[in-house]
Amino acid sequence: MANSNNVTRKFTMKEKLASLGPGFVIVGSFIGPGTVTSCTLAGATYGFTLFWCVVFSVIAVIVMQGMAARIGIITQEGLAENMKHDFADRPLLRNILCGLVIIAITIGGLAYMGGDLTGTAMGASALTGIPTRIMAPILGVIVLIVLLFVGDAVKYLEKLLSVCVTIMAIVFMMTMLIVRPDFGELLRGCIPTVPKGGLMTCLSLIGTTVVPYNMFLHAASAQRTWHTKEELPLCMFGTTVPMIVGGVITGSILITSAVVMRGMSVNNAMDMAVQLEGTLGSFAQPFMALGLLCAGISSALCSPISVSYVLAGLFDWKTDGSDKRFLASSAIILIVGIIISAVGTNPLALIMTAQAVNGIALPVVVGVTLYLASRQQIMGEYKNNMLQNILGLMIFAISLVLGISSFIGVFAG
């Protein structure tokens, strides 16, 4: 939601389509096995009741990713660099914030990596018949090779994830339309209510979409992609459209599970395929497997790069292959994820752990992003307007509830 004062340049449709790449990287990052599983559980357990969480998450991710991208363009620095510079005169607070971000995002990235590879392997195993514990390390090694040996992996990642997200959108939207949901009941699900015992599921739906390290990644991507204030509307288009597509995918999964699985037990996302056989017949398992495979690949590719971007900003590394520390951090995240997936660790437990850890960091990152985007000294005339600040404060309040609940959950669990 960038301010548009003094910005009059018109952009061609070709330029607009080209601007979607960074946004699709973010969508590819947050739509992984965790999102598929969380939405499946929410629909099966509560029907359409928590659909409002999806609507809120889409609004929240558009607002916060838009702020992060705008910071990247105006300052030509990443979120981490801005955080360090602006808190330079308060070293204790700066060190606390940086330390919390490093610990939470690194641990969360490690947990997500193992869960993403295992979740991806579920889809691949359903298509190939190869056991998950064998398929997961194979996929992990492929991702590792891509990151280490493909020059400017982020550029190719944008194109690959655009394809993956498009496939996911087609698969899950087709499935949703085929099961024919009750749209009256769906509209009632847009009214915010939290059913008994549903708080953690509600927070999980929000936490799988509004991911802390994605704000760092988007600021860095925007900085690399756009260099002038006149390009802010193009950036906003490239942020809003992919986030809406991501929301459609997320909502389609919840809606489908609410129609075909309500009241049924869910152990993993592939359980949905069994319930779709009456509608899709022999195509049910391939449809679900393909959707889960694309979701897992996109998230598995993004997680290590996202963590590396955060660390690079905090430790002043270069964000390309010329800095071995940047590559090494991505490789370490991936290798640990490969090990976790190879030993057969429960992917759902990993995903829930990652959500809890990221939930603790979320209010910090949301608060810092909101603060920086509101600073006249940093953003000048492109600082947040009143509406953006109101929306940001609402998102911060929700993320704070999520963070406190996650903190309690970590120690209680």
Secondary structure, DSSP 8 states (H G I E B T S, - for coil): ----TT------HHHHHHTTHHHHHHHHHHSSHHHHHHHHHHHHHHTTTTHHHHHHHHHHHHHHHHHHHHHHHHHSS-HHHHHHHHTTT-HHHHHHHHHHHHHHHHHHHHHHHHHHHHHHHHHHHHHH---HHHHHHHHHHHHHHHHHHSTTHHHHHHHHHHHHHHHHHHHHHHHHHHH---HHHHHHTTS----TT-HHHHHHHHHTTS-HHHHHHHHHHHHHH--SGGGHHHHHHHHHHHHHHHHHHHHHHHHHHHHH-TT---SSTTHHHHHTHHHHGGGHHHHHHHHHHHHHHHHHHHHHHHHHHHHHHHHT--SSTT-HHHHHHHHHHHHHHHHHHHTT--HHHHHHHHHHHHHHHHHHHHHHHHHHHT-HHHHGGGS--HHHHHHHHHHHHHHHHHHHHHHHHHHH-
